[in-house]
Amino acid sequence: MTGSSADTIGRSQRPLALHRSRLQPPRPLVPPVSRRALVEKLLHTSAPLVLLSSPAGWGKTMVLKEWSESDPRPAAWLQLDPSMNDQVLFLAYLLGALGEVVPLDAATSSLLASPMPPVHERILPLVCDKVADARPFLLVLDNAHAVEDVACWRILAEILMTLPLGGQIALASRDAPPMALARMRASGALAEFGVEDLAFSASEARELLEAQRGGLDAGAVERVYEATEGWPAGLYLASLAGRDLPAAEWSAHVRGDQPDIAAFMGDEVFGGLPPERREFLSHTSILDTLSADACRAITGLATAADELERLARENSFIVRLDDTGLVYRYHRLLREFLRAELARRSPAGAQRLHRLAADWFWGCGEPEPAIRHWLQAGDVAAAAGAVAGSWMGQWRAGRRETVRRWLGWFSDQEILDDKALTLTAGWVYSALDDAELGERWGRAACTLRMDDQPSPDGAASLLASQTLLRATLAPDGIGRMREDAELALSLESAGNSWHVEALDTLGTARWLSGAPRTAIHPLEQAAKEGLAFNPVAELVALGTLALVYSDMGEWTAAGLCSDKAARRQDELKYGSSRRTLPMFLAQARVAAHRGGGDVPAMVARVDAMLGTMVPHRWMEILAGVLLGEVCMETSEPALSQVWVNRARQAISRYPDSGMLKNRLDRLEAAVASARILQPLSPAERKVLQLLPTHLTEDGIAQELFLSRNTVKTHARSIYRKLDVRSRAEAVEKAKRLGLL
């Protein structure tokens, strides 16, 4: 994947900036009702994973907060949100929380900030070792349903398995997370608390209602409690809405379902406010979190900070998210009511507010909320431009799932209507793990008519970006790959990462087309420029150079390039990815030639990489051929046959594989010869020579002066030795083996 010329990839990356408010529990502005009975149950729960699961408004957050404050163990807190559906960002916040209770290695932050974070290779092992050696602690993950990415939950599962004895992870979620809950439930590793556990008791309901309005008779309390069925949010919001009504009138109108409670609260609380206060609430409800600056930007009120403080003092439906008093959010049910009312009363006004919010977030360097607000404003073009201009920065920071999620916010037609966004989809989806999406959007981006308009992500133009993408994917074969790479290089100016990528691709294309000596110069230039502009491309160049030199028999040069690539990867703290495939292939090949190193482990590493990505077709063929050769060199013809089969399957669907086809044919012949335990007898060879003809078995028998049964016996023996099932297969394989 390429980098932007405006913002090149440096040797070290800055740690991810975390919102500190996500690393602490929200602060209620009124004293909450103690849930002591439930907290006692939690305190005596020994299961490593504790799950509090219920719909919104059942008090999960406050229960966990009270538990963490009552527990003698050190506790850490993380409020999850949808932006964390990316394993790199999720892990960054998870480490931020764990750092409060576990002495983590400082190296983990720098590792996580690299363009290809070695999450599973280095970061998680470091973290798990520290977690295992830590004192028992409690880690709370609130709002867990906001994260749906399975990769994130795999990370948490690994950490869960290494918890110290007495350590626990607690989740508050609206639904079950994608973890092996059934297995944990059966083994006693999971403790679950649901609606029945979270519901207020009658005494807790009375305590809440008395605290809010007082003077209630037992009948009113009982009516409200029965109507809400102990639903904490229902009790809480009903008490707010009925604060100024007579008890009998108020309790008679309370309903237990969320829409009725929200509407009742909206009518009674929202409707009773001054017009300017109602407008402030309505307009700022489009924001997920409230800060004075954000509220000022969309309302135009210079006194936005004062208004937030006033709401915090006078009302109980605003939640403080941190200790500073600078970040708030509205109660979810009130926010939903306000948004619905705003959309109903003034759709155009809501769009205008979203546009103002988008502009403000974009100016603050926060592309994700800006993109969401532009889309809610109906400004698809602005949102598309933001994605096309921002995806590269996210990609370089390893946040691939963030970019995938952004693209998922657009319809197919909206992507196709914007050329820059179509190119973004082509680059992104073709580098992820969905073959169907990669093929579809790669083809769309490569065939859409482009022009010389500047590309938002730093390429010289949309045409230059498209040409390089087409050369990288090479959907039409190696010959066209070389033509596109030549053109891509001519369209880019030197001194930026796109130019380095073009050099890499051209060198690879020349090598694969059968001209290894002409590949050396662009690859050496890519390694040199990559050092300054694109270290990822530097690794690609060094790995490919090692493969080129090994093809030419210059093993000393091949070893030097391979060893340098390995050192650079270690210096840069990069993990494995599609981009590092040539480097790993070169390491296996050089090690096999040297006769040292753990070659089977190197082959297994590449196999694992291929299993977690969808390689471009030419990469799939290349890996099969090279690893098949490596296995032959280490005297493993059976394993080599596996790679031959994989390469043969891929090459059958590819229009032009350059020098790889002849190479695969030679490898297959060598493997087959090595695996034939019994060579063909002279008589069998005579029969084999006649199998490609039109002669029947009787005809072959007459030609060779043999009986028909003898010919059938020889044919069966040939099929067995060649490992085929039919005459046609025997002919085809014998031709590949050079026996015909």
C-alpha positions in Angstrom: 0.0 0.0 0.0 1.3 3.4 -0.9 1.9 6.5 1.2 1.2 10.2 0.6 3.8 12.5 -0.8 2.5 15.3 1.5 3.1 13.2 4.6 5.7 10.5 4.2 6.2 7.5 6.4 8.8 8.3 9.0 11.1 5.9 10.7 9.2 6.3 13.9 5.5 7.1 14.5 4.0 9.1 17.2 1.9 7.2 19.8 -1.8 7.3 19.2 -3.5 10.2 20.9 -6.2 8.8 23.3 -9.2 10.6 24.6 -8.7 10.3 28.4 -12.4 10.5 29.1 -12.6 7.0 27.5 -10.4 5.6 30.3 -12.6 6.5 33.2 -16.2 5.8 34.2 -18.8 8.5 33.6 -19.5 10.7 36.6 -23.2 11.0 37.6 -24.2 14.5 38.5 -26.6 13.3 41.2 -25.8 10.7 43.8 -26.8 7.3 42.4 -28.8 4.7 44.3 -26.4 2.1 45.8 -26.8 -1.4 44.3 -25.2 -3.0 47.3 -26.9 -6.4 47.0 -25.8 -6.8 43.4 -22.4 -5.4 44.0 -21.9 -8.0 46.8 -22.7 -10.8 44.3 -20.1 -9.3 41.9 -17.5 -9.0 44.7 -17.9 -12.7 45.4 -17.8 -13.8 41.8 -14.5 -15.6 40.9 -15.1 -16.2 37.2 -12.4 -14.5 35.0 -15.0 -13.0 32.7 -18.1 -11.2 34.0 -20.8 -10.2 31.6 -23.6 -7.7 32.4 -26.0 -7.9 29.5 -29.2 -6.0 29.0 -30.8 -3.4 26.8 -30.1 0.3 27.3 -31.0 1.9 30.6 -30.6 -1.0 33.0 -27.8 0.6 35.0 -24.9 -1.6 33.9 -22.4 1.3 34.0 -23.3 2.5 37.5 -23.3 -1.1 38.9 -19.8 -1.7 37.5 -18.6 1.7 38.7 -19.8 0.9 42.2 -18.2 -2.5 42.0 -14.8 -1.1 40.9 -14.9 1.4 43.7 -15.8 -1.2 46.3 -13.3 -3.8 45.1 -9.9 -3.8 47.0 -8.0 -4.7 43.8 -6.7 -2.0 41.5 -9.3 -1.3 38.7 -9.1 0.1 35.2 -11.9 1.4 33.0 -12.5 1.6 29.3 -15.6 3.1 27.6 -15.8 1.5 24.1 -17.3 3.3 21.1 -17.8 2.4 17.4 -14.5 4.1 16.4 -12.7 1.2 18.2 -13.8 -1.4 15.6 -10.2 -1.5 14.5 -7.8 -3.8 16.3 -5.0 -1.2 16.3 -7.2 1.5 17.9 -8.9 -1.0 20.2 -5.5 -2.3 21.4 -4.2 1.3 21.9 -7.1 2.1 24.2 -7.0 -1.3 25.9 -3.3 -0.7 26.6 -4.2 2.7 27.9 -6.6 1.2 30.4 -4.3 -1.8 31.3 -1.4 0.6 31.9 -3.3 1.8 35.0 -3.0 -1.6 36.7 -0.3 -3.4 34.8 3.4 -2.3 34.5 3.5 -2.5 30.7 6.6 -2.3 28.6 7.1 1.2 27.1 8.1 -0.4 23.8 4.5 -1.5 23.2 3.4 2.0 22.4 6.0 2.5 19.8 5.4 -0.9 18.3 1.7 -0.1 18.1 2.4 3.2 16.3 4.4 1.6 13.4 2.8 1.5 9.9 2.5 -2.3 10.2 2.0 -2.9 13.9 3.2 -6.4 14.8 0.1 -7.1 16.9 0.2 -10.8 17.1 4.0 -11.3 16.5 5.3 -9.0 19.2 2.8 -6.7 20.9 0.4 -9.2 22.4 3.1 -11.6 23.6 4.7 -8.6 25.5 1.3 -7.5 26.9 0.3 -11.0 27.9 3.6 -11.7 29.7 3.1 -8.5 31.8 -0.5 -9.2 32.5 0.3 -12.8 33.7 2.9 -11.4 36.1 0.7 -8.5 37.5 -1.2 -8.4 40.7 -4.9 -9.4 40.5 -6.9 -6.5 39.0 -10.3 -5.7 37.6 -10.6 -4.4 34.0 -14.0 -3.0 33.1 -15.1 -2.6 29.4 -18.2 -0.5 29.2 -20.4 -0.2 26.2 -18.9 -3.4 24.8 -21.7 -3.9 22.2 -20.2 -0.9 20.3 -17.3 -3.1 19.2 -18.3 -5.8 16.7 -14.9 -6.5 15.0 -14.1 -10.1 15.8 -10.3 -9.4 15.6 -10.7 -7.0 18.6 -12.4 -9.7 20.6 -9.7 -12.2 19.7 -7.2 -9.8 21.3 -9.3 -9.6 24.4 -9.6 -13.4 24.5 -5.8 -13.8 24.5 -5.4 -11.3 27.4 -8.3 -13.1 29.2 -6.4 -16.4 29.0 -3.3 -14.9 30.7 -5.0 -13.1 33.6 -3.3 -13.6 36.9 -5.1 -15.7 39.5 -7.8 -13.5 40.9 -7.9 -11.1 38.0 -11.1 -10.4 36.2 -12.5 -8.7 33.1 -16.0 -7.3 33.3 -18.1 -6.4 30.2 -21.2 -4.2 30.1 -23.0 -4.9 26.8 -26.5 -4.9 25.2 -25.8 -8.2 23.6 -23.4 -11.1 23.8 -19.9 -10.4 22.5 -18.4 -12.7 19.8 -16.4 -14.8 22.2 -16.4 -18.5 23.1 -19.1 -17.9 25.7 -20.5 -21.4 25.6 -17.2 -23.0 26.3 -16.4 -20.5 29.1 -19.9 -21.0 30.6 -19.4 -24.8 30.7 -16.0 -24.5 32.4 -17.1 -21.9 34.9 -15.0 -19.2 33.5 -18.0 -16.9 32.8 -20.4 -15.3 35.2 -23.5 -13.7 33.6 -25.9 -11.1 35.0 -29.0 -10.0 33.0 -32.1 -7.9 33.3 -33.4 -9.9 36.3 -30.2 -9.2 38.3 -30.1 -5.5 37.2 -33.7 -4.6 37.9 -34.2 -2.4 41.0 -35.7 -3.9 44.0 -38.8 -2.2 45.5 -36.7 -0.6 48.2 -34.1 0.6 45.7 -37.0 2.1 43.6 -38.4 3.9 46.6 -34.9 5.3 47.4 -34.5 6.7 43.9 -38.0 8.2 43.7 -37.7 9.7 47.1 -34.4 11.3 46.3 -35.8 12.9 43.2 -39.1 14.3 44.4 -39.9 13.1 48.0 -43.2 13.0 49.7 -44.5 10.0 47.7 -47.0 7.7 49.2 -46.5 3.9 49.1 -49.3 3.5 46.5 -47.6 5.9 44.0 -44.2 4.2 44.4 -45.8 0.8 43.9 -47.7 1.9 40.7 -44.5 3.4 39.2 -42.4 0.3 40.2 -44.9 -2.1 38.7 -45.2 0.0 35.5 -41.5 0.1 35.0 -40.8 -3.5 36.2 -37.8 -2.2 38.1 -36.2 -0.8 34.9 -33.7 1.8 36.3 -33.9 4.2 33.4 -37.7 4.1 33.4 -37.8 4.9 37.1 -35.1 7.6 36.8 -36.7 9.4 33.8 -40.2 9.1 35.2 -39.1 10.8 38.4 -37.6 13.6 36.4 -40.6 14.1 34.2 -43.0 14.0 37.2 -41.1 16.4 39.4 -43.7 19.2 39.2 -46.9 17.0 39.0 -49.1 15.7 41.8 -48.1 12.2 42.7 -51.4 10.6 41.8 -51.5 12.3 38.3 -47.9 11.6 37.7 -47.8 7.9 38.7 -51.0 7.2 36.7 -49.4 8.2 33.4 -46.1 6.3 33.8 -45.5 3.5 31.3 -42.8 0.9 31.4 -41.7 0.8 27.8 -38.9 3.0 26.5 -40.8 5.0 23.9 -43.5 6.1 26.3 -41.0 7.0 29.0 -38.9 9.0 26.6 -41.9 10.8 25.1 -43.4 11.5 28.6 -40.1 12.9 29.8 -39.7 14.9 26.6 -43.1 16.5 27.0 -42.8 17.2 30.7 -39.1 18.1 31.0 -38.2 19.4 27.6 -41.5 21.1 27.0 -41.3 23.0 30.3 -37.9 24.7 29.5 -37.5 28.3 28.1 -37.3 28.4 24.3 -33.6 29.3 24.2 -32.8 26.3 26.5 -34.9 23.9 24.4 -33.1 25.1 21.2 -29.7 24.6 22.8 -30.7 21.0 23.8 -32.2 20.3 20.5 -29.3 21.6 18.4 -26.6 20.0 20.5 -28.3 16.6 20.5 -26.7 15.8 17.2 -23.4 15.5 19.0 -22.4 12.2 20.6 -20.3 14.0 23.2 -20.7 17.6 24.3 -17.8 20.0 24.7 -18.0 23.8 25.0 -16.1 24.2 21.8 -18.3 21.8 19.8 -21.5 23.2 21.1 -20.3 26.8 20.4 -19.4 25.8 16.8 -22.9 24.5 15.9 -25.1 26.9 18.0 -23.1 30.1 17.5 -23.5 30.7 21.2 -20.5 32.3 22.9 -21.9 31.2 26.2 -22.1 27.5 25.3 -19.8 26.6 28.2 -22.0 28.4 30.7 -25.1 26.7 29.2 -23.5 23.3 29.7 -22.6 24.1 33.3 -26.2 25.4 33.9 -27.6 22.1 32.6 -25.3 20.1 34.7 -26.4 22.1 37.8 -30.1 22.2 37.2 -30.9 18.9 35.4 -30.1 15.2 35.9 -30.3 14.1 32.3 -26.8 15.1 31.4 -23.8 12.8 32.2 -20.3 14.0 32.9 -17.8 11.8 31.1 -14.6 12.9 32.9 -13.3 14.6 36.1 -12.7 17.9 34.3 -16.3 18.8 33.8 -15.5 19.7 30.2 -17.0 16.6 28.4 -20.6 15.5 28.8 -23.3 13.5 27.0 -27.0 13.5 27.2 -28.9 10.5 28.6 -29.3 8.2 25.6 -33.1 8.2 25.7 -33.3 12.0 25.9 -30.8 12.3 23.1 -32.8 10.0 20.9 -36.0 12.0 21.7 -34.3 15.3 20.9 -32.9 14.0 17.7 -36.2 12.6 16.6 -37.9 15.9 17.4 -35.3 17.9 15.5 -35.6 15.8 12.4 -39.4 16.0 12.6 -39.6 19.8 13.1 -36.7 20.9 10.9 -35.0 18.4 8.6 -33.2 21.2 6.8 -32.1 22.7 10.1 -30.7 19.3 11.3 -28.7 19.0 8.1 -27.3 22.5 8.6 -26.2 21.6 12.1 -24.6 18.4 10.9 -22.7 20.4 8.3 -21.5 22.8 10.9 -20.4 19.9 13.2 -18.6 18.3 10.2 -16.7 21.4 9.4 -15.7 21.9 13.1 -14.5 18.3 13.5 -12.6 18.4 10.2 -10.9 21.6 11.4 -9.9 19.8 14.6 -8.2 17.0 12.7 -10.9 14.4 13.5 -12.0 12.9 10.2 -14.2 10.2 11.5 -16.9 12.4 13.2 -16.6 14.8 10.3 -17.3 12.1 7.8 -20.3 10.9 9.8 -21.8 14.4 10.1 -21.3 15.2 6.4 -23.2 12.0 5.6 -26.0 12.9 8.0 -26.1 16.3 6.4 -26.6 14.7 3.0 -23.3 16.0 1.7 -21.9 12.8 0.2 -19.4 14.7 -1.9 -17.7 16.3 1.1 -17.7 13.0 3.0 -16.2 11.2 0.0 -13.5 13.8 -0.3 -12.7 13.4 3.4 -12.3 9.7 3.1 -10.2 9.9 -0.1 -8.0 12.5 1.5 -7.7 10.8 4.9 -7.5 7.0 4.3 -3.8 6.9 3.7 -3.0 8.4 7.1 -5.2 5.8 8.8 -3.7 3.0 6.7 -0.1 4.1 7.5 -1.0 3.9 11.2 -2.2 0.3 10.8 -5.9 1.2 11.2 -7.2 -0.7 8.2 -10.5 -1.6 9.7 -11.2 2.1 10.3 -10.9 2.7 6.6 -13.0 -0.3 5.8 -15.7 1.0 8.1 -15.7 4.4 6.5 -16.2 2.9 3.1 -19.0 0.9 4.5 -21.0 4.1 5.2 -21.4 4.7 1.5 -23.6 2.8 -1.0 -22.0 1.2 -4.0 -23.4 3.9 -6.3 -22.1 6.7 -4.0 -18.6 5.2 -4.3 -18.9 4.8 -8.1 -20.1 8.4 -8.5 -16.9 9.7 -7.0 -13.7 8.8 -8.9 -11.3 9.4 -6.0 -13.5 7.4 -3.7 -13.6 4.6 -6.2 -9.9 4.5 -6.3 -9.8 4.5 -2.5 -12.1 1.5 -2.5 -9.9 -0.2 -5.1 -6.7 0.3 -3.1 -8.3 -0.6 0.3 -10.6 -3.6 -0.6 -7.9 -5.3 -2.7 -5.6 -5.2 0.2 -8.0 -6.7 2.8 -9.3 -10.2 3.4 -12.5 -10.3 1.3 -11.8 -11.8 -2.1 -15.1 -10.9 -3.6 -15.0 -7.3 -2.5 -11.3 -7.0 -3.5 -12.0 -8.4 -7.0 -15.1 -6.2 -7.5 -13.7 -2.9 -6.4 -10.2 -3.5 -7.8 -11.8 -4.1 -11.2 -14.0 -1.1 -10.8 -11.1 1.2 -9.9 -8.9 -0.1 -12.7 -11.5 0.3 -15.4 -13.2 3.6 -14.5 -12.2 6.4 -16.9 -9.8 8.7 -15.0 -8.2 12.1 -15.8 -5.2 14.2 -14.7 -7.1 15.7 -11.7 -4.9 15.8 -8.6 -5.5 12.8 -6.3 -6.5 13.7 -2.7 -4.2 11.1 -1.2 -1.0 12.6 -2.6 -0.6 10.8 -5.9 0.3 13.0 -8.9 -3.1 12.5 -10.4 -6.1 10.2 -10.3 -4.8 8.6 -13.5 -1.4 8.0 -11.9 -3.0 6.4 -8.9 -5.2 4.2 -11.1 -2.3 3.1 -13.3 -0.2 2.1 -10.3 -3.1 0.2 -8.8 -3.6 -1.7 -12.1 0.1 -2.5 -12.1 -0.1 -3.6 -8.5 -3.1 -5.9 -8.9 -2.1 -7.0 -12.5 -5.5 -8.5 -13.2 -4.6 -8.9 -16.9 -1.3 -10.6 -16.5 2.4 -9.9 -16.2 2.8 -8.4 -19.6 0.2 -5.7 -18.9 1.6 -5.3 -15.4 4.9 -4.3 -16.9 3.3 -1.8 -19.3 1.3 -0.2 -16.5 4.3 0.0 -14.2 6.3 1.7 -16.8 3.5 4.3 -17.3 2.9 4.7 -13.6 6.6 5.6 -13.0 6.5 8.1 -15.8 3.4 9.8 -14.3 5.0 10.3 -10.8 7.7 12.7 -9.9 10.6 11.6 -7.8 10.8 12.4 -4.1 7.6 10.9 -2.7 6.3 7.5 -1.6 4.1 7.0 -4.7 7.3 7.2 -6.8 8.9 4.5 -4.6 5.9 2.3 -5.0 6.1 2.7 -8.8 9.8 1.7 -8.8 9.0 -1.4 -6.7 6.2 -2.5 -9.0 8.2 -1.9 -12.1 11.2 -3.9 -10.8 8.8 -6.8 -9.8 7.1 -6.7 -13.2 10.4 -6.8 -15.1 11.6 -9.8 -13.1 8.3 -11.7 -13.5 8.3 -11.0 -17.2 11.7 -12.8 -17.5 14.1 -9.9 -17.5 15.8 -10.1 -14.1 18.8 -7.9 -14.9 16.6 -5.0 -16.0 14.7 -5.3 -12.7 17.8 -4.5 -10.5 18.1 -0.8 -11.2 14.4 0.2 -10.2 14.5 -2.0 -7.2 17.9 -0.6 -6.0 16.4 2.9 -6.5 13.3 1.9 -4.6 15.4 0.6 -1.7 17.4 3.9 -1.6 14.4 6.3 -1.9 12.3 4.1 0.4 14.7 4.7 3.2 13.7 8.4 3.1 10.1 8.3 1.9 8.6 4.8 2.4 10.3 2.2 4.5 7.6 -0.3 3.8 8.4 -0.1 0.1 12.1 -0.4 1.1 11.4 -3.8 2.6 9.6 -4.8 -0.6 12.5 -3.7 -2.8 15.1 -5.5 -0.7 13.1 -8.7 -0.6 12.4 -8.7 -4.3 16.1 -7.9 -5.0 17.1 -11.0 -3.0 14.7 -13.1 -5.1 16.1 -11.6 -8.4 19.7 -12.2 -7.4 18.9 -15.8 -6.3 17.4 -16.4 -9.7 20.6 -15.2 -11.3 22.7 -17.4 -9.1 24.3 -14.5 -7.3 23.7 -15.9 -3.8 26.0 -13.6 -2.0 24.1 -10.5 -3.2 20.8 -12.3 -2.5 21.9 -13.1 1.1 23.0 -9.5 1.7 19.6 -8.1 0.5 17.6 -10.7 2.5 19.6 -10.1 5.7 19.3 -6.3 5.4 15.6 -6.6 4.9 15.3 -8.6 8.1 17.4 -6.1 10.0 15.3 -3.2 8.7 12.1 -4.9 9.6 13.3 -5.4 13.1 14.5 -1.7 13.3 11.2 -0.5 12.0 9.2 -2.8 14.3 6.9 -3.9 11.5 4.6 -6.9 11.5 3.9 -9.2 8.6 1.5 -8.3 5.8 1.0 -8.7 2.1 3.7 -6.1 1.6 6.3 -8.2 3.4 5.6 -11.4 1.4 8.6 -11.0 -1.0 10.9 -10.5 2.0 9.7 -13.7 3.7 9.9 -15.6 0.5 13.5 -14.5 0.0 14.4 -15.4 3.6 13.1 -19.0 3.1 14.8 -19.3 -0.3 18.2 -18.0 0.9 18.0 -20.2 4.1 17.3 -23.3 2.0 20.3 -22.5 -0.3 22.6 -22.0 2.7 21.4 -25.2 4.3 20.8 -23.5 7.7 18.0 -21.8 9.5 14.6 -23.2 10.3 13.2 -23.4 6.7 10.0 -25.4 7.6 9.1 -22.6 10.1 9.8 -20.0 7.4 7.5 -21.8 5.0 4.8 -22.2 7.7 5.0 -18.4 8.4 4.3 -17.6 4.7 1.5 -20.2 4.7 0.0 -18.5 7.7 0.3 -15.1 6.1 -1.5 -16.3 2.9 -4.3 -17.7 5.1 -5.0 -14.3 6.6 -5.1 -12.3 3.4 -6.4 -12.5 -0.1 -3.2 -12.3 -2.2 -3.2 -10.8 -5.7 -3.3 -13.7 -8.2 0.3 -13.2 -9.3 1.4 -13.3 -5.6 -0.4 -16.5 -5.1 1.4 -18.1 -8.0 4.7 -16.7 -7.0 4.4 -18.0 -3.5 3.4 -21.5 -4.7 6.3 -21.7 -7.1 9.0 -20.4 -4.8 7.9 -22.4 -1.7 7.6 -25.5 -3.9 11.2 -24.9 -5.0 12.3 -24.4 -1.4 10.7 -27.6 -0.3 12.3 -29.5 -3.2 15.7 -28.1 -2.2 15.1 -29.3 1.4 14.1 -32.8 0.1 10.4 -32.6 0.8 8.8 -33.5 -2.5 5.4 -34.3 -0.9 5.2 -30.8 0.6 6.4 -29.3 -2.6 3.6 -31.0 -4.4 1.1 -29.2 -2.1 2.6 -25.9 -3.2 2.6 -27.0 -6.9 -1.1 -27.8 -6.7 -1.9 -24.4 -5.2 0.1 -22.6 -7.8 -1.4 -24.7 -10.6 -4.9 -23.9 -9.4 -4.1 -20.2 -9.3 -2.3 -20.1 -12.7 -5.3 -21.8 -14.4 -7.3 -18.7 -13.7 -4.7 -16.1 -14.7 -4.2 -14.9 -18.3 -0.5 -14.3 -18.4 1.9 -15.5 -15.6 5.1 -14.5 -17.4 8.1 -16.6 -16.4 6.2 -18.3 -13.6 4.4 -20.8 -16.0 7.6 -22.4 -17.3 9.1 -22.4 -13.9 6.0 -24.2 -12.5 6.1 -26.7 -15.3 9.8 -27.5 -14.5 9.1 -27.7 -10.8 6.1 -30.0 -11.3 8.2 -32.3 -13.4 10.9 -32.4 -10.8 8.4 -33.1 -8.0 6.7 -35.9 -10.0 10.0 -37.5 -10.9 11.1 -37.4 -7.3 7.8 -38.9 -6.1 7.7 -41.8 -8.6 9.0 -44.7 -6.5 9.0 -47.1 -9.4 10.2 -45.9 -12.8 8.2 -46.9 -15.9 9.4 -50.1 -17.4 10.4 -50.2 -21.1 7.2 -51.9 -22.0 5.2 -49.3 -20.1 7.0 -46.5 -21.9 6.1 -48.0 -25.2 2.4 -48.1 -24.2 2.7 -44.5 -22.8 4.0 -43.2 -26.2 0.8 -44.4 -27.9 -1.7 -43.1 -25.3 -1.9 -39.6 -27.0 -2.9 -41.2 -30.3 -6.3 -42.1 -31.6 -5.6 -45.8 -31.1 -7.9 -47.9 -28.9 -6.5 -50.5 -26.5 -7.0 -53.1 -29.2 -5.2 -50.8 -31.7 -2.3 -50.3 -29.3 -2.1 -54.1 -28.7 -1.9 -54.7 -32.4 0.7 -52.0 -32.9 2.9 -53.5 -30.1 2.1 -57.2 -30.9 0.7 -57.6 -27.4 -2.5 -59.0 -26.0 -5.3 -56.6 -25.1 -5.1 -57.7 -21.4 -1.4 -57.0 -21.3 -2.0 -53.4 -22.6 -4.7 -52.9 -20.0 -2.2 -54.1 -17.3 0.5 -51.7 -18.5 -2.0 -48.8 -18.6 -3.2 -49.4 -15.0 0.4 -49.5 -13.9 1.2 -46.2 -15.7 -1.8 -44.6 -14.1 -0.7 -45.7 -10.6 2.9 -44.6 -11.0 1.8 -41.2 -12.4 -0.9 -40.8 -9.7 -3.7 -40.2 -12.3 -7.1 -41.8 -13.0 -7.6 -41.6 -16.7 -5.8 -41.8 -20.1 -6.3 -38.1 -20.7 -4.8 -37.2 -17.3 -1.9 -39.6 -17.9 -1.1 -37.9 -21.2 -1.3 -34.4 -19.7 0.9 -35.3 -16.8 3.4 -37.2 -18.9 3.8 -34.2 -21.1 4.5 -32.0 -18.1 7.1 -34.5 -16.9 8.8 -34.6 -20.2 8.0 -38.3 -20.7 6.2 -37.6 -24.0 
